Amino acid sequence: MKFIISLYFLLLSIFSYANDYDEQTICLAQNIYHEARGEIVEGQIAVSNVVINRVKSKQFPDDICSVVYQRSQIEILDRILKIIRIPKLCQFEWVCNFKPNFINDSDSWKNIQTLAQEIVVGVHDDITNGATHYYNPESVPTPPWANVLIKTTVIGNHHFYK
């Protein structure tokens, strides 16, 4: 198991747009914090599973930070959108709305950082059945892709799709 984890970190450092494991973990923790802070732990794990499933997919960037901050699913379009600051074509609502990365709940942040570390090293299995998308119907209207993709599960307030 240690060999697999070491190999994972080696590959992560070679193919990552982020500088290191710590940065990857922080990006994942930020996404969990902003997308699922109020969810049960399983809901937080599920939201992070989507990020990891995207990293594993050829349709998305190859590292956690790039997935979290990706604005469009087409990489060249993503770069253009970043330059001209188009706000509504990103993957996660808190990034779309340019929500400041402000942490005002230090207890949740501490717990989420620990959870993110566990996710990055593979402690938790994927409980979303391979989902690459999710949304919370209490927060946003049903996105168009929800009518095309297959719903895999509902955990907490989030609906998961692949």
C-alpha positions as CSV (number, residue, x, y, z in Angstrom):
1,M,0.0,0.0,0.0
2,K,2.8,2.4,0.8
3,F,4.3,1.8,-2.6
4,I,1.0,2.6,-4.3
5,I,0.7,5.9,-2.3
6,S,4.3,6.8,-3.0
7,L,3.7,6.1,-6.7
8,Y,0.6,8.2,-6.6
9,F,2.4,11.2,-5.2
10,L,5.2,10.8,-7.7
11,L,2.7,10.8,-10.6
12,L,0.8,13.6,-9.0
13,S,4.0,15.7,-8.9
14,I,5.0,14.9,-12.5
15,F,1.6,15.6,-14.1
16,S,0.2,18.3,-11.8
17,Y,-0.4,22.0,-12.6
18,A,-0.2,22.5,-8.9
19,N,3.2,22.6,-7.2
20,D,2.8,19.8,-4.7
21,Y,0.6,17.4,-2.7
22,D,-0.2,20.1,-0.1
23,E,-1.5,22.5,-2.8
24,Q,-3.6,19.7,-4.2
25,T,-5.0,18.9,-0.8
26,I,-5.8,22.6,-0.2
27,C,-7.6,22.9,-3.5
28,L,-9.7,19.9,-2.7
29,A,-10.4,21.2,0.8
30,Q,-11.5,24.6,-0.6
31,N,-13.9,22.9,-2.9
32,I,-15.4,20.8,-0.1
33,Y,-15.6,23.8,2.2
34,H,-17.4,26.0,-0.3
35,E,-19.6,23.3,-1.9
36,A,-20.4,21.0,1.0
37,R,-19.4,22.5,4.3
38,G,-23.0,22.0,5.7
39,E,-23.3,18.4,4.5
40,I,-22.8,15.3,6.5
41,V,-19.3,13.7,6.1
42,E,-20.6,11.3,3.4
43,G,-21.8,14.3,1.4
44,Q,-18.4,16.0,1.7
45,I,-16.7,12.7,0.6
46,A,-19.1,12.4,-2.3
47,V,-18.4,16.0,-3.5
48,S,-14.7,15.3,-3.3
49,N,-15.2,11.9,-5.1
50,V,-16.5,13.9,-8.1
51,V,-13.3,16.0,-8.2
52,I,-11.2,12.8,-8.0
53,N,-13.3,11.1,-10.7
54,R,-12.8,14.1,-13.0
55,V,-9.0,13.9,-12.4
56,K,-9.1,10.3,-13.5
57,S,-11.2,11.1,-16.6
58,K,-9.7,12.1,-19.9
59,Q,-12.4,14.8,-20.3
60,F,-11.0,16.9,-17.5
61,P,-7.6,18.2,-16.3
62,D,-5.1,15.9,-14.7
63,D,-4.9,17.3,-11.2
64,I,-7.2,18.5,-8.4
65,C,-6.4,22.2,-8.6
66,S,-7.0,22.4,-12.3
67,V,-10.3,20.5,-12.0
68,V,-11.5,22.7,-9.2
69,Y,-10.6,26.0,-11.0
70,Q,-11.5,24.8,-14.5
71,R,-13.9,27.2,-16.1
72,S,-14.8,25.2,-19.2
73,Q,-14.5,21.5,-20.1
74,I,-12.6,22.5,-23.2
75,E,-9.1,23.4,-22.1
76,I,-8.2,26.1,-24.7
77,L,-11.6,27.7,-24.1
78,D,-10.8,27.5,-20.4
79,R,-7.6,29.6,-20.9
80,I,-9.4,32.2,-23.0
81,L,-12.2,32.5,-20.4
82,K,-9.7,33.1,-17.6
83,I,-8.1,35.9,-19.6
84,I,-11.4,37.7,-20.3
85,R,-12.9,36.8,-16.9
86,I,-16.3,35.3,-18.1
87,P,-17.9,34.2,-14.8
88,K,-20.6,31.6,-15.6
89,L,-18.8,28.8,-17.5
90,C,-16.9,27.2,-14.7
91,Q,-17.4,23.8,-13.0
92,F,-18.2,24.7,-9.4
93,E,-20.6,27.4,-8.2
94,W,-18.3,29.1,-5.8
95,V,-15.6,29.5,-8.5
96,C,-18.3,30.7,-11.0
97,N,-19.4,33.5,-8.7
98,F,-15.9,34.6,-7.9
99,K,-16.7,33.9,-4.2
100,P,-13.8,35.0,-2.1
101,N,-11.8,32.1,-0.8
102,F,-12.6,33.3,2.7
103,I,-12.8,30.8,5.5
104,N,-15.0,32.0,8.3
105,D,-15.7,28.6,10.0
106,S,-12.3,27.5,11.4
107,D,-13.6,24.3,13.0
108,S,-15.2,23.1,9.7
109,W,-12.1,24.2,7.8
110,K,-9.8,22.1,10.1
111,N,-12.0,19.0,9.7
112,I,-12.3,19.4,6.0
113,Q,-8.6,19.7,5.6
114,T,-8.2,16.4,7.4
115,L,-10.9,14.9,5.2
116,A,-9.2,16.2,2.0
117,Q,-5.9,14.7,3.1
118,E,-7.6,11.3,3.5
119,I,-9.3,11.6,0.1
120,V,-6.0,12.5,-1.7
121,V,-4.2,9.4,-0.3
122,G,-7.2,7.2,-1.1
123,V,-8.6,6.4,2.4
124,H,-12.2,6.7,1.2
125,D,-13.8,4.8,-1.6
126,D,-15.9,6.4,-4.3
127,I,-19.5,6.4,-2.9
128,T,-20.9,8.2,-6.0
129,N,-20.6,5.3,-8.4
130,G,-18.2,7.2,-10.7
131,A,-20.1,10.5,-10.8
132,T,-18.4,13.4,-12.5
133,H,-21.1,15.9,-11.9
134,Y,-23.4,17.0,-9.0
135,Y,-25.7,19.8,-8.1
136,N,-27.7,20.9,-5.1
137,P,-31.3,21.6,-6.1
138,E,-31.8,23.7,-3.1
139,S,-29.1,26.1,-4.3
140,V,-29.2,26.1,-8.1
141,P,-31.8,25.4,-10.8
142,T,-31.5,22.0,-12.5
143,P,-28.6,22.2,-14.9
144,P,-29.2,21.1,-18.5
145,W,-26.7,18.2,-18.2
146,A,-28.9,16.6,-15.5
147,N,-31.3,15.6,-18.3
148,V,-28.6,14.0,-20.3
149,L,-26.3,12.3,-17.8
150,I,-27.3,9.3,-15.6
151,K,-28.1,9.9,-12.0
152,T,-26.0,7.7,-9.8
153,T,-27.1,8.6,-6.3
154,V,-28.4,11.3,-3.9
155,I,-26.3,12.0,-0.8
156,G,-27.4,14.7,1.5
157,N,-28.6,17.6,-0.6
158,H,-26.5,16.8,-3.6
159,H,-27.6,14.8,-6.7
160,F,-24.7,12.9,-8.5
161,Y,-24.5,12.1,-12.2
162,K,-22.1,10.5,-14.7
